Structures are given as structure tokens and as C-alpha cells.
């Protein structure tokens, strides 16, 4: 009977030790789960901040691309207007120079005709 009692006490002690180890393991598992959940919440918050930052940057990039596109369009329009104004100015200058050249030609022809007449008159006088 005493051996059975001793065995029973040993079994009971072992059982209590196992129960304490199981409680300790359960407590450790609970602590690790809480740490993991906390880490997950932190990473999720960081991830949300990073996502928001990326979305903000993407929106800013899109705004800059639109502004750049508008600048390119404005530049093209300005170049077309400038080219048109330059062509008009060139045409005007060409026309003005052609008029001046024509006037000069007529003046020179008149001068040449007068000179020829004067020359002819001198020749006739000499004859």
C-alpha cells in the first residue's frame, strides 16, 4: 500500500509538474501571440502609411505629367504662332523690298533714259 501511495504521490507530483509546464507553455504562447499581433498591427500601420505615401506620390506624378503635357502643348502653340508671325513678317519684308527694288528699277530706267536722251542731244549738237 505504501508503494502504491508513493507511486501515486510521484504520479501526482509529475502530473502537477506537467500541468505547470503546460500552463507555462500556454502563458508563453499567449505572450508570443500578443507580441505577434502587436507586431502585425505595427506593420499594418506602417504599410498603410507607405501605401498612402505611394498614392500621394502617384497623384503628384500624375499632376506633374499633366502640367508637363500642358506646357508642351502651350509651347507647340506658341511655336506655331511665332512661325506664322515670322512668315508674315518675312512676306511683308519681301513685299516691301520688292516694291523698293521696283521703284529703284523704274528710277534707274528713267535716269538711264534721261541720260540716253541727253547723250543723244549732245551727239546731235556735236553733229
Buried (B, 14 or more C-beta within 10 A) or exposed (E): EEEEEEEEEEEEEEEEEEEEEEEEEEEEEEEEEEEEEEEEEEEEEEEEEEEEEEEEEEEEEEEEEEEEEEEEEEEEEEEEEEEEEEEEEEEEEEEEEEEEEEEEEEEEEEEEEEEEEEEEEEEEEEE
